[in-house]
Amino acid sequence: MMKTIRFLALLVLLAGCAPMLQPGGEEKPLPPAKAAPGVLVFSDAAGNLLLNAYLPLAAPPGSSISEQSYTGKASFSRFSNPQSFDQVRRFLLAALEDAGWRVVESTTWEKPPALYQTTVRVAKDGEQKVVVIRLENGQYTVEVREG
């Protein structure tokens, strides 16, 4: 009897710790990406901020871009985002495919909890690029290099 009461008390306690879904089970949408003051960022015709204008590669929603530089078609961007590495990686890979780039090779390297990296070689119209997506200590970087 005492074991049953303890078990029920534990279930009640754990139920209070369970995450609650919002009505309809939907997550709140993230705001559009933004750039920090003084950071020049290109955008597409729809107003989406781009991590690379040549590809074009849009910044994931919820991003705050703190640094961006270009050397021809290559670029380097640093940003923060509340989403997990996997969510940001999937968003960027889908954006590349939507822009007509085909993934030729992909490798992921992880050293939880502070370092995650995916290197992707993409091709389009006989041209290749390497895209490195990295999360280190809470900051994302995306680097686009010649393939």
N, C-alpha and C positions, 0 to 999 in steps of 0.2 A: 504494500500500500504506500509506504513512504517513498519507495523507488518510483512509483507511478506519479506521485505528487511532484517529486523532484524533476522527473522527465517532462511533465506538463509545464512546470515553471520554467524550465530551460527552453521549451518550445515557444512559450509566450515571450520570453526575453529575446530570443533569436528573431521572432517575427517582427519585433519592434526595430530591429537593426536592418531588416531587408530593405533594399532600395525600392522606392515607389515610382512607378511609371506615371507620366503625365496622362491626363485623359486622352483616350484613343491610342495610348502606347507609343506616341510619337515623341521624338526628340525635338528640342527647340532648334530652329535653323540658325546657323552661324551668320554673322554679319559679313558683308563683302570685305575683301582684303583691303588694307590701307597701308600707306607709306608713312614712315616717321617724318617729322618736319625736316626739311632740307635734303631729303632723299629723292632723287629724280628717278621715276619709274615710268616705263612705257605702258600704255594700255591699248586694248583692242577696240574695235568699233562699238562694242557693247559697253565699254567702260570698265572691263575687267582688267586689273593690274596684272602685268606679265613678268614672270621670272626670266624669260628669254623671248625677245620680240621676233627673232628669226624663226623659231620652231612653229608657231607661237605656243608658249607654255604659260598658262594662267596660274596665278598664285591661288592656293587653296582658300576657300572661305574661312574667315576668322583669323587670317594671317595679318601680322604687322611687320612690314618689311623695314629693316633697320639699315641695310647696306645693299648696294647693287653697283656692279661695274661691268663694263663691256670692253672686249677687244675683238672687233670685227663681229663674227657670228658667235663667238664664245662669250660666256658670261659667268658671273659669280653673284649669288644672292644669299643674304642672311636674313632670317625671319623667325618670329615666334608664332606658334599655333597651338591651340588647346587640344587638338586631336592627337591620337596615338601615331606612332611612326607608321604602322601598317595602314591606317586610314589616309595619311598624307601620301604615302607611297602609292596606294591604289588610285587616289585622285589624280596624281601626276602621270601615272602610267596610262590611265584612261584618257587624260587630256592629250597625251602624245599620240595615242591611237586615233582619237577623234580628229587630230590634225593631219592624219595620213601617215604617220611614222609607224614602222613595223619593228617590233622588238626582235633583234637578232640574237642577243645574248644577255643574260641577267644573272648577277651573283649578289648574294646578300651576306653580310658579315655582321654578327651581333656580339656585343660584350655587355649584357645587361648589368646594371640598370641604366648606365649612362651613355652608351655608345651603340649606335645602329647605323649601318650603311648599306645601300644598294647601289650597284653600278650597273647601268643598262647601256648597251650599244643598240642604237636604233638606225634604221635605214629608210630612205625615201628618194625615189628618182635617181638611184645610183650614188647618192651621197650618204655618208655615215657620220653620226655624232655619238659622243659618249656623255651620258648624263649621270652625275653622281649625286645621290640624295643621301644626306647625312643628318643624323640627330645626335648631338653631343651636348651633354649637360643642359638639356632643355632648349637648346637653340638649333634650328634647322639651317642647313646650307644646301643649296642646289648649284652645282657647277656644270656648265655645258662646255665640252671641249670638242676639238676636231677628232673625228673617228679614225 
